[in-house]
Amino acid sequence: MTPMATTLQQPFTLPNGAVLPNRIAKAALSESLARRDHTPGTRIKTLYRRWSGNGAGLVITGNVMVDRRAIGEPGNVVVEDDRSHDDLVEWAQIIKADGATAWAQVNHPGRQAPRTLTPEPVAPSAVPLDGSAGMFAPPRELTPAEIEEVIARYATTSGHLVRAGFDGVQLHGAHGYLVSQFLSPLANRRTDAWGGTPEKRRRFLIEVARAVRAEIGPDKAMAVKLNSADFQRGGFGEDESLEVVHALAEEGIDLLEVSGGTYSSAAMLGVDPTLKESTRRREAYFLDYALRVRAELPDLPLMLTGGFRTAEAMADAVASGAVDVVGLGRPLTVEPDVPAGLLDGTTSGSRVRPRRSGIRLVDSLTELTAYTVQMWRMADGKEPAPQRHPALNVAQYLARHGRDSVRVGRRGL
């Protein structure tokens, strides 16, 4: 047993008393595998059955949307009521079969929804998504009453999920979705109680967290995925993000997952030119920000996702006290059993690396489709095919979801 494996094997106790079996988590990946009615079906369960028992102590699902009128990506699961209860029970049981903790990621796309799926998206303000090339319809500004309704939907969805057997939920506050839009001064130009100052911009997230906690109770975990920054000039930056983290800590969240970027600046995929090469080599894209959080809030549990590939880097991040949990996303679509190898010391890391052509749009497209198609293969009972030509992955993605959805499937890391 290597010292690195020993470090990653250590259990971790969350503030709510739940114990994660080890320090490796499967980060959320949008699977695009729901049935046509947006209920989870056989294929998504087959995918998670393939991941079950792979060693990850925490497994976080991809986007579970709170409103079937607001679909962020083709094949999103939507939970509004109890119609999916039996499917959700089975899904949770599959994840937990070998001792892993199961969380569901809860989300609303806001303006970040393709017009083919959501012809009239809503957002904090009527500000279109930059660089969308017509793929996303201009959003309509939410009324105060509608904002309250959306907050209630987060709570309702979370309640159904934990009653079905999930151990907790993760609120998606990153990557340009609705929570992220409320936080951004570029997307949120309101001057009422929901915008105009940093405190008012973060009110939506805080109210969602309060409503969800009231619904799921103190014994279930409530986590938040938050951008360190959105990497856009004049947008949501690290200093304001730290203020949000302080507010979340006061609300008693059980874990903060640090990420970064939006559709317009995909830092979380490692293909964005704003990321320094030294940051890529260090693997942990957002480690500097995590260290700032740790310095100010030493007792807040932290999960860092984005760029980790080697056991050495993962163990160093945990052993140093910088983070408590390491998130892996894209590696598990190609090497689904890599957590087990990291934990028993039989593997030194993942071989998965971003494929770069030097053309930003092409790189983002091939990254997204490559890993999505690998999940689809496992959902069909096949093993991943990592050497498959990127053009074949793009063609398969287009054939299944259509040309307008090429840039829709924002994945994990």
C-alpha positions as CSV (number, residue, x, y, z in Angstrom):
1,M,0.0,0.0,0.0
2,T,1.4,3.4,-1.0
3,P,1.2,6.5,1.2
4,M,-0.8,8.1,-1.5
5,A,-3.4,5.3,-1.5
6,T,-3.5,5.4,2.3
7,T,-4.3,9.2,2.2
8,L,-7.1,8.7,-0.3
9,Q,-8.6,5.8,1.6
10,Q,-9.3,7.9,4.7
11,P,-13.0,8.3,5.5
12,F,-14.4,11.8,6.0
13,T,-17.2,12.9,8.3
14,L,-19.5,15.7,7.0
15,P,-21.1,18.3,9.3
16,N,-24.5,16.4,9.2
17,G,-22.8,13.3,10.6
18,A,-22.7,11.3,7.4
19,V,-19.4,9.5,6.7
20,L,-17.9,9.4,3.2
21,P,-16.0,6.1,2.8
22,N,-13.0,7.7,1.2
23,R,-11.7,10.9,-0.4
24,I,-12.6,10.2,-4.0
25,A,-15.9,11.4,-5.5
26,K,-17.5,10.9,-8.9
27,A,-18.3,14.4,-9.9
28,A,-21.5,15.3,-11.7
29,L,-21.6,14.5,-15.4
30,S,-24.7,15.3,-17.5
31,E,-25.6,11.9,-18.8
32,S,-28.3,12.8,-21.4
33,L,-29.9,9.4,-20.9
34,A,-33.4,10.1,-19.6
35,R,-36.4,8.7,-21.3
36,R,-38.4,11.0,-23.6
37,D,-40.6,12.0,-20.7
38,H,-37.5,13.0,-18.7
39,T,-37.8,10.1,-16.2
40,P,-34.7,8.0,-15.4
41,G,-34.9,4.7,-17.3
42,T,-32.9,1.6,-18.0
43,R,-30.0,3.2,-19.7
44,I,-29.1,5.6,-16.9
45,K,-29.4,2.8,-14.4
46,T,-27.1,0.6,-16.6
47,L,-24.5,3.4,-16.6
48,Y,-24.5,3.7,-12.9
49,R,-24.5,0.0,-12.4
50,R,-21.2,0.0,-14.4
51,W,-19.8,2.7,-12.0
52,S,-21.2,1.0,-8.9
53,G,-18.4,-0.6,-6.8
54,N,-15.7,1.3,-8.7
55,G,-14.2,2.7,-5.4
56,A,-15.6,6.2,-5.4
57,G,-16.9,6.9,-1.9
58,L,-19.2,9.7,-3.1
59,V,-21.2,9.5,-6.3
60,I,-23.0,12.7,-7.6
61,T,-25.5,12.3,-10.4
62,G,-25.7,14.6,-13.4
63,N,-28.3,17.4,-13.7
64,V,-31.7,16.7,-12.3
65,M,-33.8,19.6,-13.4
66,V,-36.6,21.1,-11.3
67,D,-39.0,22.1,-14.2
68,R,-39.8,20.2,-17.3
69,R,-40.4,23.6,-19.0
70,A,-36.8,24.4,-18.5
71,I,-34.5,21.7,-20.0
72,G,-30.8,22.5,-20.2
73,E,-29.6,19.5,-22.2
74,P,-31.2,16.7,-24.3
75,G,-32.0,13.8,-22.1
76,N,-32.1,15.6,-18.7
77,V,-33.9,13.9,-15.9
78,V,-36.6,16.1,-14.4
79,V,-38.2,15.5,-11.0
80,E,-41.2,17.7,-10.2
81,D,-43.4,15.1,-8.5
82,D,-43.6,11.5,-7.5
83,R,-44.1,10.0,-11.0
84,S,-40.5,8.9,-11.0
85,H,-40.4,7.6,-7.5
86,D,-39.8,3.9,-8.3
87,D,-37.1,4.7,-10.8
88,L,-35.4,7.1,-8.4
89,V,-35.4,4.4,-5.7
90,E,-33.7,1.9,-8.0
91,W,-31.2,4.5,-9.2
92,A,-30.2,5.4,-5.6
93,Q,-30.0,1.7,-4.7
94,I,-27.7,1.0,-7.6
95,I,-25.3,3.7,-6.6
96,K,-25.3,2.7,-2.9
97,A,-25.1,-1.1,-3.5
98,D,-21.4,-1.3,-2.6
99,G,-21.3,1.3,0.1
100,A,-21.0,4.6,-1.8
101,T,-22.8,7.7,-0.7
102,A,-25.4,8.9,-3.3
103,W,-26.2,12.6,-4.0
104,A,-28.3,14.0,-6.8
105,Q,-27.3,17.3,-8.5
106,V,-30.3,19.6,-8.6
107,N,-30.4,22.4,-11.3
108,H,-32.3,24.9,-13.4
109,P,-30.7,26.1,-16.7
110,G,-32.2,29.6,-16.8
111,R,-31.2,31.1,-20.1
112,Q,-28.7,28.3,-20.8
113,A,-31.2,26.1,-22.5
114,P,-31.3,25.3,-26.3
115,R,-34.2,26.8,-28.1
116,T,-35.1,23.4,-29.5
117,L,-35.9,22.3,-25.9
118,T,-36.9,25.5,-24.2
119,P,-38.2,28.0,-26.7
120,E,-38.9,30.7,-24.0
121,P,-36.2,30.5,-21.3
122,V,-36.3,32.6,-18.2
123,A,-33.4,34.3,-16.4
124,P,-32.7,37.0,-13.8
125,S,-32.7,39.6,-16.6
126,A,-33.5,39.6,-20.3
127,V,-29.8,39.3,-21.3
128,P,-29.0,36.8,-24.1
129,L,-26.1,34.4,-23.8
130,D,-23.0,35.7,-25.5
131,G,-21.7,33.8,-28.4
132,S,-24.7,31.5,-28.6
133,A,-25.0,31.8,-32.4
134,G,-28.8,31.6,-32.1
135,M,-28.7,28.2,-30.3
136,F,-30.3,29.8,-27.2
137,A,-33.4,31.9,-27.4
138,P,-33.3,35.3,-25.7
139,P,-34.5,34.9,-22.1
140,R,-37.5,36.5,-20.5
141,E,-36.9,38.2,-17.1
142,L,-38.4,36.3,-14.2
143,T,-41.0,38.1,-12.1
144,P,-40.5,38.2,-8.3
145,A,-43.4,35.7,-8.0
146,E,-41.8,33.4,-10.5
147,I,-38.5,33.6,-8.6
148,E,-40.3,32.4,-5.5
149,E,-41.9,29.6,-7.5
150,V,-38.5,28.4,-8.8
151,I,-37.1,28.4,-5.3
152,A,-40.0,26.2,-4.2
153,R,-39.2,23.9,-7.1
154,Y,-35.7,23.3,-5.9
155,A,-37.1,22.3,-2.5
156,T,-39.7,20.0,-4.0
157,T,-37.3,18.2,-6.3
158,S,-34.8,17.7,-3.4
159,G,-37.5,16.3,-1.2
160,H,-38.6,13.7,-3.8
161,L,-34.9,12.7,-4.3
162,V,-34.1,12.1,-0.6
163,R,-37.4,10.3,0.0
164,A,-36.4,8.0,-2.8
165,G,-33.2,7.1,-1.1
166,F,-30.6,9.6,-2.1
167,D,-28.3,10.6,0.8
168,G,-28.3,14.3,-0.2
169,V,-28.4,16.8,-3.0
170,Q,-25.9,19.2,-4.6
171,L,-27.2,22.6,-5.7
172,H,-25.6,23.5,-9.0
173,G,-24.4,27.0,-8.7
174,A,-21.7,27.0,-11.3
175,H,-21.1,26.8,-15.1
176,G,-23.5,29.5,-16.1
177,Y,-26.8,27.9,-15.1
178,L,-29.6,29.8,-13.3
179,V,-27.9,30.2,-9.9
180,S,-24.7,31.3,-11.6
181,Q,-26.7,33.8,-13.7
182,F,-28.2,35.3,-10.5
183,L,-24.7,35.7,-9.1
184,S,-23.2,37.3,-12.2
185,P,-23.4,41.1,-12.6
186,L,-23.3,40.5,-16.4
187,A,-26.4,38.3,-16.4
188,N,-28.2,39.8,-13.5
189,R,-29.0,43.4,-14.1
190,R,-32.0,43.7,-11.8
191,T,-32.4,46.6,-9.5
192,D,-35.0,45.0,-7.2
193,A,-34.6,42.7,-4.2
194,W,-32.9,40.1,-6.4
195,G,-30.1,42.1,-7.9
196,G,-28.1,45.4,-8.0
197,T,-25.6,44.6,-5.2
198,P,-23.6,41.5,-4.4
199,E,-25.8,40.8,-1.4
200,K,-29.0,40.9,-3.5
201,R,-27.4,38.8,-6.4
202,R,-26.6,36.0,-4.0
203,R,-30.0,36.1,-2.3
204,F,-31.5,33.6,-4.8
205,L,-28.9,31.0,-3.9
206,I,-29.3,31.6,-0.2
207,E,-33.1,31.3,-0.4
208,V,-32.8,28.1,-2.4
209,A,-30.4,26.7,0.2
210,R,-32.8,27.6,3.0
211,A,-35.8,26.1,1.2
212,V,-34.0,22.9,0.4
213,R,-32.7,22.5,4.0
214,A,-36.2,23.0,5.4
215,E,-37.4,20.3,3.0
216,I,-34.8,17.6,3.4
217,G,-34.0,18.2,7.1
218,P,-30.7,18.3,8.9
219,D,-29.7,14.7,8.5
220,K,-29.5,14.7,4.7
221,A,-26.5,16.4,3.1
222,M,-26.9,19.6,1.2
223,A,-23.9,20.6,-0.9
224,V,-23.3,23.4,-3.4
225,K,-21.2,23.5,-6.5
226,L,-19.9,27.0,-7.0
227,N,-17.7,28.9,-9.5
228,S,-14.5,30.4,-8.2
229,A,-15.1,32.8,-11.0
230,D,-16.8,32.8,-14.4
231,F,-13.6,34.0,-16.2
232,Q,-15.4,36.8,-18.0
233,R,-14.4,40.5,-17.8
234,G,-16.7,42.3,-15.5
235,G,-18.3,39.1,-14.3
236,F,-18.5,37.0,-11.1
237,G,-15.0,37.1,-9.6
238,E,-13.1,35.4,-6.8
239,D,-13.6,38.1,-4.2
240,E,-17.4,38.1,-4.6
241,S,-17.3,34.3,-4.8
242,L,-15.6,34.2,-1.4
243,E,-18.4,36.4,0.0
244,V,-20.9,33.9,-1.3
245,V,-19.0,31.0,0.4
246,H,-19.1,32.8,3.8
247,A,-22.9,33.2,3.4
248,L,-23.3,29.5,2.5
249,A,-21.2,28.5,5.5
250,E,-23.6,30.4,7.7
251,E,-26.5,28.4,6.2
252,G,-24.8,25.2,7.2
253,I,-24.0,23.5,3.9
254,D,-22.3,20.2,4.3
255,L,-19.8,20.5,1.4
256,L,-18.6,23.1,-1.1
257,E,-17.4,21.9,-4.5
258,V,-15.2,24.4,-6.2
259,S,-15.3,24.7,-10.0
260,G,-15.2,27.6,-12.5
261,G,-16.2,28.8,-15.9
262,T,-19.3,29.1,-18.1
263,Y,-20.4,28.2,-21.6
264,S,-18.5,31.3,-22.8
265,S,-15.3,30.4,-21.0
266,A,-15.0,26.7,-20.3
267,A,-12.3,26.7,-17.7
268,M,-13.7,23.6,-16.1
269,L,-12.9,21.6,-19.3
270,G,-9.2,22.6,-19.3
271,V,-9.4,23.8,-22.9
272,D,-9.8,27.5,-22.1
273,P,-6.8,29.7,-23.0
274,T,-7.2,31.7,-19.8
275,L,-5.8,28.8,-17.8
276,K,-2.1,29.1,-17.3
277,E,0.0,26.1,-18.4
278,S,1.5,25.9,-15.0
279,T,-2.1,25.4,-13.6
280,R,-2.7,22.6,-16.0
281,R,0.5,20.9,-15.1
282,R,-0.4,21.1,-11.4
283,E,-3.7,19.4,-12.4
284,A,-6.0,21.1,-9.9
285,Y,-7.3,24.0,-11.9
286,F,-8.9,25.9,-9.0
287,L,-6.6,25.0,-6.2
288,D,-5.5,28.6,-5.5
289,Y,-9.1,29.6,-4.9
290,A,-9.7,26.5,-2.7
291,L,-6.7,27.6,-0.6
292,R,-8.3,31.1,-0.1
293,V,-11.5,29.4,1.0
294,R,-9.6,27.1,3.4
295,A,-7.7,30.1,4.9
296,E,-10.9,32.0,5.7
297,L,-13.2,29.1,6.5
298,P,-11.0,26.2,7.8
299,D,-13.9,24.1,9.0
300,L,-15.9,24.1,5.7
301,P,-15.6,20.8,3.9
302,L,-14.2,21.3,0.4
303,M,-14.3,19.2,-2.7
304,L,-12.1,20.2,-5.7
305,T,-12.9,19.1,-9.2
306,G,-11.1,19.9,-12.4
307,G,-7.8,18.6,-13.8
308,F,-6.9,15.9,-11.3
309,R,-5.3,12.9,-13.0
310,T,-2.5,11.5,-10.8
311,A,-2.6,9.8,-7.4
312,E,0.2,12.1,-6.3
313,A,-1.6,15.3,-7.0
314,M,-4.8,14.0,-5.4
315,A,-3.1,12.8,-2.3
316,D,-1.0,16.0,-2.0
317,A,-4.2,18.1,-2.2
318,V,-5.8,16.1,0.6
319,A,-2.8,15.6,2.8
320,S,-1.9,19.2,2.7
321,G,-5.3,20.1,4.1
322,A,-6.2,22.2,1.0
323,V,-9.3,20.1,0.2
324,D,-11.1,17.2,1.8
325,V,-12.5,15.4,-1.3
326,V,-11.1,15.0,-4.8
327,G,-13.7,15.0,-7.7
328,L,-13.2,13.0,-10.8
329,G,-15.5,13.3,-13.8
330,R,-14.2,12.8,-17.3
331,P,-11.7,10.1,-16.3
332,L,-14.5,7.9,-15.2
333,T,-16.2,7.9,-18.6
334,V,-13.0,6.4,-20.2
335,E,-11.6,4.5,-17.2
336,P,-14.6,3.7,-15.0
337,D,-12.6,1.7,-12.5
338,V,-9.8,4.1,-11.9
339,P,-10.9,5.1,-8.3
340,A,-10.4,1.5,-7.2
341,G,-6.9,1.5,-8.6
342,L,-6.0,4.8,-6.9
343,L,-7.3,3.5,-3.6
344,D,-5.4,0.2,-3.6
345,G,-2.3,1.6,-5.1
346,T,-2.3,-0.4,-8.3
347,T,-2.6,2.6,-10.6
348,S,-0.7,5.9,-10.4
349,G,-3.5,7.9,-12.1
350,S,-5.7,8.4,-15.1
351,R,-4.4,8.6,-18.6
352,V,-7.3,10.9,-19.7
353,R,-6.1,14.2,-21.0
354,P,-7.8,17.0,-23.0
355,R,-7.5,16.7,-26.7
356,R,-6.4,20.0,-28.2
357,S,-6.3,21.1,-31.8
358,G,-5.6,24.7,-31.0
359,I,-9.0,25.7,-32.2
360,R,-11.1,26.6,-29.2
361,L,-14.6,25.8,-30.5
362,V,-13.4,22.5,-32.0
363,D,-11.6,21.6,-28.7
364,S,-14.7,22.3,-26.6
365,L,-16.9,20.3,-29.1
366,T,-14.7,17.2,-29.2
367,E,-14.2,17.2,-25.4
368,L,-17.9,17.3,-24.7
369,T,-19.0,14.7,-27.3
370,A,-16.1,12.3,-26.6
371,Y,-17.0,11.8,-23.0
372,T,-20.8,11.8,-23.5
373,V,-20.5,9.1,-26.1
374,Q,-18.4,7.0,-23.7
375,M,-21.2,7.2,-21.1
376,W,-23.7,6.2,-23.8
377,R,-21.6,3.1,-24.6
378,M,-21.6,2.0,-21.0
379,A,-25.4,2.7,-20.8
380,D,-25.7,0.3,-23.7
381,G,-23.7,-2.4,-21.8
382,K,-20.5,-1.8,-23.7
383,E,-17.1,-0.8,-22.5
384,P,-15.6,2.6,-23.3
385,A,-13.7,3.1,-26.5
386,P,-11.2,5.9,-25.7
387,Q,-9.2,5.6,-29.0
388,R,-12.3,6.2,-31.1
389,H,-11.8,9.1,-33.6
390,P,-13.3,12.4,-32.3
391,A,-15.2,12.9,-35.6
392,L,-17.1,9.6,-35.0
393,N,-18.1,10.9,-31.5
394,V,-19.3,14.2,-32.9
395,A,-21.3,12.4,-35.6
396,Q,-22.9,10.1,-33.1
397,Y,-23.8,13.0,-30.8
398,L,-25.4,14.9,-33.7
399,A,-27.3,11.9,-34.9
400,R,-28.8,11.4,-31.5
401,H,-29.4,15.0,-30.3
402,G,-29.4,17.2,-33.4
403,R,-27.2,19.9,-34.6
404,D,-28.6,22.6,-32.4
405,S,-27.6,20.7,-29.3
406,V,-23.9,20.4,-30.1
407,R,-22.8,22.9,-27.5
408,V,-25.5,22.1,-25.0
409,G,-24.1,19.1,-23.1
410,R,-21.9,20.8,-20.5
411,R,-20.2,18.0,-18.7
412,G,-18.2,17.5,-15.6
413,L,-14.5,17.4,-15.3
